[in-house]
Amino acid sequence: MRIAVTGSIATDHLMTFPGRFADQFVADQLHTVSLSFLVDNLDVRRGGVGANIAFGMGQLGTKPILVGAAGSDFDEYRAWLDRHGVDTGSVRISETLHTARFVCTTDADHNQIGSFYTGAMSEARLIELKTVADRVGGLDLVLIGADDPEAMLRHTEECRSRAIPFAADFSQQIARMNGDEIRILLDGATYLFSNEYEKGLIESKTGWTDEEILSRVGHRVTTLGSQGVRIERQGEDPIEVGCAEEERKADPTGVGDAFRAGFLSGLAWGVSLERAAQVGCMLATLVIETVGTQEYQLRRAHFMDRFTKAYGDAAAEEVRKHLG
């Protein structure tokens, strides 16, 4: 099963200032602020929802096709993804713009000053999925993740016109989208991903009830935080899967992306929806135990030991033959 993952590709530059921002502001000079902070450290992390999901799928051996836009500074990041089983041959490289970047400084009180540079991500709207499909010999599913909004709309419409099954996953972009855009992006989706808060926001913005949305999508997949995930289909009982036990909680960033990576990998293997959700929950647990969205290591034996403990021998036996 060939799965393309569209979505943002970005790097995070995270810095720490040992003092307090509040001590640096002069009350009667706030109209002309000019400050520079000497920071203690710099942590550069790979990110972007498209790249995060593709990385997780690559770790599970399902060879995802990453579709997005990056800058000429993408070489090192590309090599990282290639080494971890991601097909980056359909990433568009901008001739003029850098890869999207989030730059953030955090002070001793955990206040933050940050900026997000969209950069090359804006060129994702120029990517045609037919070109991707022709290169890899066809596509069985396209995940349309958070990206340039115009790109998300174009990819959705192209999937419909070419009869390619697609999964809608608005993620961070839902906040800036209006009801009409969300209706276009979800109508006819084989899978609709969201967390529980986003689920309510989708219903509020579209004006559609839960039942109306279920009538327009094949499956509604809602992550429930520490409670796991719920999968709903019209006219059928929901499937609910709990989370695997955590060894520690280090950083929740990227947990949703990891779940999607595991779930989509399960679909690629052809296992049941319940089993795919269990793989997603197990991978998400590994990510929450690690600082950074792509810093975890998937050691097969360790993964299967914990998966067996969480979901039982029968489930583990079914997954083991695919994981290798």
N, C-alpha and C positions, 0 to 999 in steps of 0.2 A: 504494500500500500504506500503510494507516494503522497506525502503530506508536505505542502508548502506552508511556511509560517511567515506571514507578513506582519510588520510591526517596527517599532523604533529600534534604532541601534545608537547607543550613546555611551559616554564615559562620565563617571562622577569624580570630581576633584574635591575631596573633603579635607578641610583644614581645621585646626584647633587653636583658638586664641586663649591663653591662660588667664587673661583678665576679664573684665566685665565691659560689655559695650556701653552700658548705661553711664559708666564713669567717664567716657570719652566725649559725651555730648554736652555742649554748652547751650543752656536753655534759650538764650536770646539770639543764637546763631544757627538755629536749625534750618533756616531758609537758605543757608549757604554752606552745607556740610562738605568737608573735604578731609577724609580720614584715610590713614593707611595703618594696617595692623601687622605687627611682626608675629607670625604664627610659629607654633612649636613643631608641627609635623604636617605632612601631606600624605593622604591616602588616595591613590588613584585606583578606581574600581571599574571593571567592565560592567555595562548594564544595557538598558533598553529592553522593553518587554519582548520584542521579537527575538533578539539575540539570547535573552535569558531562557525563553521557552525552547528555542532551537538547541541551546547548549544542553539542557536537561534531556531532551530527546536523543541527542548525540551520545550522552553518557549511557543511555539505555540501549543504544545500538540500532535505533530506528532510522538513521540517516535522513534527517529533515532537510528541506530546501529552504534556506533563509532568503526572504525577499524584502529588501529595504534599501535605503540610500545612506551612504557614508561619504566621507571626504578622502582626500589623498593620504591623510594620516591614519588610514584604516589598516595599513599593512600588518602591523604587529597584532592587532585585534583579529584580523582575518586568519593569521597563522595560528593563533590560539584556538579559534573555532574549528579550523580545518583539522587540527590535531585531536580535537575532541568529537570528531564524527559529524560535523555540520557541513553541508554542501553550501558554499558561499558563492558559487558561480553566478548567481542571479542578483547579487548585491550591486546596485548602481553606484559608481564612484563619481562624485561631482568634480568638475574641473575647476571650480572656483570657491567652493565652500568646505569648511571643516566638518568633521563628524559632530553630531549633536553633543552638547556638553552641559553638565550641571556643575556649577562651582559654588561651594558653600563653606562658610566659616562659622564655627560654633564656639561660643564663649563659655566661661566657667559656670554660668547659670543655665546653660543649655539653650540660650537664645541663639538664633541663627540669622545670618544674612546670606542670601543665596541668589543666584541668577541662572536661568536656563537659556542656553543658546540653541535655537532650533537647527540652524545650519543646514547641512545637506539633507536632513529629514524632509524638508519641503520639496525635494525632487523625487520623493517616492511616488508622487502622483504621475510621474512620467513613465513608470514601469508598466508594461503590458504583460498580463499573465499568460497570454498565448505564447509569447516568446519564451517564457519560463517553461510552459508545458511542452513546447516543441523541443527544447533543449534536453529535457529529462525523460521524454517519451510519454507524456501525459500526466495529469494530476487527478488523484482520487478524492482529495479534500484540501481546502484552503482555509487556514485559520486567519481571520482578518482581525488582527490585534491593534492596540492603540498606536496610532501613527499620525502622519499628516492627515487632517480630516478629509481633504480632497482625495487623497490616495485611498482612504478607507471606502469612500463612496464609489470611486472608480472600480476598485477591486470587487466590491459587492455587485455592482451592475454587470461587470464582465463575467463573474461567476454565474449570474442568472442567465445572461445571454448565451453563454457557452455550456450551460447545464452542468457546471462543476459544483458538487456539494460544497457548502461553506459553513464555517462556524463563526458566529459573531461574538466579539469580545471587546467591548468598548473601553473597559478599564478606566484609566485616568481621563480619557477624552469625554466621558459622559457628562462631566461638569460643564463643558463649553458647548455641548450639542443641544439643539432644540428638539421638540417632539417630532417634527417632520423628518429630520435627519435620522433620528433613532428608529422611526417606523421603517424607513427605507433600508436601514442597515440590518434590521432583525427579520423582516418579513421573508419567509421562505428558508431561513437558516436551518440547517440540519441540527446544529447545536447552538444554544445561546448560553454563554458563560457570564456569571456575575457573582459578586458576593451578596450577602443578604441586604445590606444597605443599598447597593446599586440596584437590586431587584425592585425595591420600593421606588427608587428614583426613576427607573425605566417606566414603571406603571404610572407614576405621577406625570411625567413629561409627555408620554404618549397618549394618556387618557384611556388606555386599554386596561382591562382587568387582567388578573392572572389567568383566568380561563380563556380570554380572548388572545392573549399572547401564546398560550399553549396551543391554540388552534392554528397559529401561524408559524410555529417552529416544530421541528421534530422532537427535540429534547431540550429541556431547560435544566441547566446544571448550575446549582447555587451552592457556593462554598459558605460554610457556617462557622468559620473560625475554629476554635478548639472543639466544636461539636462535629466537625467533619464536613460532609457534603450530602446534598440531596439532589436526586435526578428525577425529574418529572416528565411524563408523557401523557398526552391527552387520552383519557379513558382507561388508564392503567394505574395501579398502585405505585406510589413513589418508591424509589430505591434509596436507602439511607446507609451511609458508610461512615464509621467513626475514624478518628485519628489514631495513628500508632503512638505509643507512649514516648514522650520526649525524655532524652537524657539530660538536657539543659535547654534554656531559652536564651539564645545569644542575640539574634537580630531577626525581626519578622519580615524585613525587606526581601521581596522576591518569592515569598512563600506561595502566593497565588500563581505566579508564573511556573513554579516547580510543579504544582498540582496539575496544571494544564499540560505540562510536558509529560508527566506520567500517564495522565488520562489519554492523551493523544497516542502515546506509545502503545498503550493497551489496545486502542482501536486498530493501530497498525498491525499488531499481533493477531487480531481477530478474536480476542477474548471477550467475555461478557462485559456489559456495562458496569456491573458490580465489581468485577475483578479490575477493570480499567481504573475505576475510582479508588480502589485500594492501592494500586500502584501509585496513583497520583498523591494520595494521602501519605504514603510512605516516603516518597521523594520530598514532599513538602516538609516533612518532619526533619529530614537531613538538612534542609536549607535553614530552618529556624534555629538549628543548633550551631550554625556557622555565621560569622560576620562576613557579609558580602553575598551577592546573588549568584556568583559563579565560582565560589571558592571551596565548595564542598567536593569531597571525593566519593565516588560511588564504587565501593569495594564489593564485588559480587557476593562473596560469602557473608560478609557483614550485613549487607542489604537483605539477603534471603533469611538469615537468622532472625532478624528483627521483623521481617515480613511474616515469617512463620509464627512468631510469638504473637503478633497482632491479629492475624487473620486465619491461622490454622494450617494444618498440613495439606489439606486438599487444595486450598487456594495457592499455597506455596508451590506445590508440585506443578500446577498449571502454569504459573509464572516462570518457574525455574527453567523450563525447556525453551522459553523464548529469550530469557535474559542471558543464558549461556554461562 
